Amino acid sequence: MRFARMIQAVDAHACGEPGRVIVGGVLDVPGRTMFDKMRHLQDHADGLRKLMLREPRGYPAANCNLILPPTLAGADAGYVIMEQTEYPGMSGTNTICVATVLLETDGLRDLSATRTTLEWAVPLPFDAGVWQPGRVYPKGAGVTVKGAWWIAQKDTSERPGDSRDYRLAVKGGRDGKDGKDGKDGE
């Protein structure tokens, strides 16, 4: 028998929660950011989620994670989480399953034996620190300006607040009133 499509996956679990991890047989998904890739899967290729999570291969408690090339410089890997009814941006147990499978299957060949952290590209905004003039921030980057946190809606070097390239995520608070010193002037 000849199969038209073959997907390689490893079943893992974290804290008893199952997490299937696709390690081969799926090409890279269109999209510049991991969020774009997640949306493409959701809007144009949801059949993969259904194939991996529904009978006869899946069951109601199953989750599936698709490992993809990272979309952020310096990231070790990227992945998209697929659950029975949605594509969540993050899940601790799914992250543990992906890390375990990558480490156990030698999916991170260039990882040194002394390194103890992994950098991920996930479909969530990420903290790019305090905004700096002249730096280009990719779509999804979160930057801080005057105590407010802004998320880039597209690649931009514009200053948040002066441009429609950002969306305000967290408004900066006001300075508090000067109060009395604590006990004994502390």
C-alpha positions as CSV (number, residue, x, y, z in Angstrom):
1,M,0.0,0.0,0.0
2,R,1.3,3.5,-0.9
3,F,0.4,6.4,1.4
4,A,-0.3,9.8,-0.2
5,R,0.6,11.6,3.0
6,M,2.7,10.6,5.9
7,I,3.1,12.7,9.0
8,Q,5.6,11.8,11.8
9,A,4.5,12.6,15.3
10,V,5.6,11.7,18.8
11,D,3.1,11.3,21.6
12,A,4.3,12.8,24.9
13,H,2.7,14.0,28.1
14,A,3.3,16.6,30.8
15,C,1.6,16.2,34.2
16,G,-0.6,13.5,32.7
17,E,-1.9,15.8,29.9
18,P,-1.2,14.3,26.4
19,G,0.6,16.4,23.8
20,R,1.2,15.0,20.3
21,V,4.2,16.7,18.6
22,I,4.4,16.7,14.8
23,V,8.1,16.3,13.9
24,G,7.9,15.7,10.2
25,G,5.8,15.4,7.1
26,V,4.4,18.9,7.2
27,L,6.0,21.6,5.2
28,D,6.6,25.1,6.7
29,V,3.4,27.1,7.0
30,P,3.0,30.4,5.1
31,G,3.5,33.5,7.4
32,R,6.3,35.7,8.5
33,T,5.5,35.5,12.2
34,M,4.4,32.5,14.3
35,F,1.1,34.3,14.8
36,D,0.7,34.6,11.0
37,K,1.4,30.9,10.7
38,M,-1.1,30.0,13.4
39,R,-3.8,32.1,11.6
40,H,-3.0,30.5,8.3
41,L,-3.5,27.0,9.8
42,Q,-6.7,28.1,11.5
43,D,-8.1,29.8,8.4
44,H,-6.8,27.7,5.5
45,A,-5.4,24.4,6.8
46,D,-7.6,23.3,9.8
47,G,-7.8,19.9,8.3
48,L,-4.4,19.1,9.9
49,R,-5.7,19.8,13.4
50,K,-8.8,17.6,12.7
51,L,-6.7,14.8,11.2
52,M,-4.4,14.7,14.2
53,L,-6.9,15.1,17.0
54,R,-10.1,13.3,15.8
55,E,-10.8,9.7,15.5
56,P,-9.3,7.3,14.6
57,R,-5.9,9.0,15.5
58,G,-7.1,11.3,18.2
59,Y,-9.4,11.4,21.2
60,P,-11.1,14.2,23.2
61,A,-8.3,15.0,25.6
62,A,-5.6,15.1,22.8
63,N,-3.6,18.2,21.9
64,C,-1.2,18.6,19.0
65,N,1.8,20.8,18.5
66,L,3.4,21.5,15.1
67,I,7.1,22.3,15.2
68,L,8.1,24.9,12.7
69,P,11.3,26.8,11.9
70,P,11.6,29.8,14.3
71,T,10.5,33.2,13.0
72,L,12.6,35.1,15.6
73,A,16.3,35.6,15.4
74,G,18.0,33.6,18.2
75,A,15.0,31.3,18.8
76,D,15.7,27.6,19.0
77,A,12.4,26.5,17.6
78,G,8.9,27.6,16.8
79,Y,5.6,25.8,17.3
80,V,1.9,26.2,17.0
81,I,-0.5,24.5,19.4
82,M,-3.7,22.9,18.1
83,E,-6.4,21.8,20.5
84,Q,-9.8,20.2,19.9
85,T,-11.6,23.5,19.3
86,E,-8.9,26.2,19.1
87,Y,-5.4,27.4,18.5
88,P,-4.2,28.8,21.8
89,G,-1.2,31.1,21.8
90,M,0.5,29.4,24.8
91,S,0.2,26.3,27.0
92,G,2.7,25.2,29.6
93,T,2.1,21.5,29.2
94,N,2.3,21.7,25.4
95,T,5.5,23.6,25.7
96,I,6.9,20.9,28.0
97,C,5.9,18.3,25.5
98,V,7.5,20.1,22.6
99,A,10.7,20.7,24.6
100,T,10.8,17.0,25.7
101,V,10.3,15.7,22.1
102,L,12.9,18.1,20.7
103,L,15.5,17.1,23.3
104,E,14.8,13.3,23.2
105,T,14.7,13.1,19.4
106,D,17.8,15.3,18.9
107,G,15.7,17.9,17.2
108,L,18.0,20.6,18.7
109,R,21.3,19.3,17.3
110,D,23.3,22.4,18.0
111,L,22.2,22.6,21.7
112,S,25.2,22.4,24.0
113,A,25.3,20.1,27.0
114,T,25.8,23.0,29.4
115,R,22.9,25.2,28.1
116,T,19.8,25.1,30.3
117,T,17.4,27.4,28.5
118,L,15.5,27.4,25.2
119,E,14.3,30.3,23.3
120,W,10.9,29.9,21.6
121,A,9.0,31.6,18.8
122,V,5.3,31.3,19.7
123,P,2.2,33.1,18.3
124,L,2.1,35.7,21.0
125,P,3.3,39.3,21.3
126,F,6.9,39.3,22.7
127,D,8.7,41.9,24.8
128,A,11.3,43.7,22.8
129,G,12.2,46.1,25.6
130,V,12.2,49.9,25.7
131,W,11.6,51.5,22.3
132,Q,14.8,52.8,20.7
133,P,15.0,55.2,17.8
134,G,16.2,53.8,14.5
135,R,15.5,50.2,15.4
136,V,13.0,48.2,13.3
137,Y,10.5,46.3,15.3
138,P,8.8,43.3,13.7
139,K,5.1,42.8,13.8
140,G,4.1,41.4,17.2
141,A,7.0,43.1,19.1
142,G,5.9,44.8,22.3
143,V,7.8,47.9,23.3
144,T,7.6,50.2,26.3
145,V,7.4,54.0,26.0
146,K,6.8,56.2,29.1
147,G,5.3,53.3,31.1
148,A,2.9,52.2,28.4
149,W,3.3,48.9,26.4
150,W,2.6,49.1,22.6
151,I,2.4,46.1,20.2
152,A,3.7,46.6,16.6
153,Q,0.9,45.8,14.1
154,K,3.5,45.6,11.3
155,D,7.2,46.0,10.8
156,T,8.1,49.5,11.9
157,S,10.7,51.9,13.1
158,E,8.1,54.6,14.0
159,R,7.7,55.8,17.6
160,P,4.7,54.3,19.4
161,G,2.0,56.9,20.1
162,D,3.1,58.9,17.0
163,S,2.1,56.3,14.5
164,R,-0.8,53.9,13.7
165,D,1.9,51.1,13.4
166,Y,1.3,50.2,17.0
167,R,-1.7,49.3,19.2
168,L,-1.7,50.4,22.8
169,A,-1.9,47.3,25.0
170,V,-1.2,48.7,28.5
171,K,-1.6,52.4,29.3
172,G,1.0,54.0,31.5
173,G,-0.2,54.9,34.9
174,R,-0.1,58.3,36.6
175,D,2.5,59.1,39.1
176,G,1.3,58.7,42.7
177,K,0.9,61.6,45.1
178,D,3.8,62.2,47.4
179,G,2.9,60.7,50.7
180,K,4.4,60.9,54.1
181,D,7.6,59.1,54.9
182,G,7.2,55.7,56.5
183,K,7.7,55.0,60.1
184,D,10.8,56.9,61.4
185,G,11.4,58.4,57.9
186,E,12.0,55.0,56.2
